[in-house]
């Protein structure tokens, strides 16, 4: 059977669209190589003028609880907390705290919504705004 | 225009649908977006904090944490994770999620339509207890507990993912905790 030309065009366009829509490769998914790591780091990181790591971690945990998360893991030595929020969706977040110089702590948060990394700046801004209120300290952007 | 048979017309129409479908895939891609309010504090968060928190007049955090761990065990939870330096205990348990009403409803619909309707079967319930010394001289310990659950139906699909917010759950938990600590739980300082 001879396929009419219009039909062939449609086939071609559909094929092309699936190509565009296609998902990332395993390597891209594993190492998130599509993302600009510098940009991500800056939207996920803030510094605070304190050196009390334990208190900062406790405040991070309290803030996560305020936001409806249940803690999955916490490690004072490594300075990290992982938590999950279930609210029809699943949102998982890891927050790490480490020293920056002699007088500051660096707090980094990264979130995963369902099965994709969160790279919008806005949710992180909300998180750090909640955290700085609980810390009674300003969250400073880091270059 | 050359002669087009009915058959070719239907193929052509179907292709248009497929085209629209592919177009929508292109827009959706692989990225479901996070709701922008997901990490925003609101008045509801503060209300939940009150419901989920009690303050105990003691400065012995280890004692409170031990009592919490024991209480989680008493209520059937297995401890998954703990970090005493940060006042963290996390537990979970697997339970049945079958409710008679839902099963009756499913069977009724299945009888009417001939299509089997799945019902909720299992659930995983998680709890985390966080203790925190509060006050100027750290003379009080605040305890906050939060619960959540995931429910699977008879086909093994997730049907519910939610935080548990019923205040009665928290009342009962803290009543039990007060008893085991021999201390009066206070709503706040």
Interface residues (C-beta under 8 A of the other chain):
Chain A: X4 X6 X7 X10 X11 X13 X14 X17 X18 X20 X21 X23 X24 X54 X57 X58 X61 X62 X65 X66 X67 X68 X69 X70 X71 X72 X73 X74 X75 X76 X81 X84 X85 X86 X87 X88 X89 X90 X91 X111 X113 X114 X116 X118 X120 X122 X123 X124 X126 X127 X129 X130 X133
Chain B: X2 X4 X8 X11 X12 X15 X16 X18 X19 X22 X23 X25 X26 X28 X29 X30 X31 X32 X33 X34 X35 X36 X37 X38 X39 X40 X41 X45 X46 X48 X49 X52 X80 X81 X83 X85 X86 X87 X88 X90 X126 X127 X128 X130 X132 X144 X146 X147 X148 X149 X150 X161 X162 X163
